[in-house]
Amino acid sequence: MAMVSKLELLRRVPFFSMLPDEAAQDIASVIVKQRFRKGQLLFRQGQACQAFYIIMTGEARVISSDERDREVILATLGPGDYLGEMSIIDGYPASATIRFETQSDVLALPREEFKRHLPPSGSVADGVLQGLVARLRQADKKIQSLALLDVYQRVEHVLRDVAQERDGELIISGKLSRQDIAKMVGASREMVSRVMRELENNGYFEVLENGSLSLRHETSDKLSLS
């Protein structure tokens, strides 16, 4: 593939759009073209990502799944879209599986080459990137939760997300209204109130004298809410 085509694709990616020509050409010189068949996976959810990828041609889906292998499609990607950056930036495994829906050509920038052009660790820019990636991962989890979990499970997830560990206990202090929880889980206030009553009655949490909630560490058995 001609170098100019690689450079043009790099310029479409926000990470590289403002790079000086010399730096962009340096990156383009180490990028490798790869071809994938329809149905082939680029990487799986939970795996380490070994490269930063830019789609040249074709189409891929970003798929998140739960422990029962139920899937939700987070996004559909096409030419010019990129992926793999989150895992490289924060060092955590991929939060979703990438599956190609058509034969696709992809440009791959090896992990270490990508990291070489990131802001220095500990810098303000690095901190901003880490924060953005953390928000994206949280958004992916919320989308999966809304798509695959029932209201009961979503409320449990919210309670665990906002709880803080203190002296071996999971504590929710401060005001967290039923309406706030309802907005977080995408359900009615009435439904959330019902779920909270059932959770309390089943010992999932107890209300302390100061109004804080103390959660038990293990998750409750899933109840069916009709």
Secondary structure, 3 states (H helix, E strand, C coil): CCHHHHHHHHHHCHHHHCCCHHHHHHHHHHCEEEEECCCCEEECCCCCCCEEEEEEECCEEEEEECCCCCEEEEEEECCCCEECHHHHHHCCCCCCEEEECCCEEEEEEEHHHHHHCCCCCCCHHHHHHHHHHHHHHHHHHHHHHHHHCCHHHHHHHHHHHHCEEECCEEEECCCCCHHHHHHHHCCCHHHHHHHHHHHHHCCCEEECCCCCEEECCCCCCCCCCC
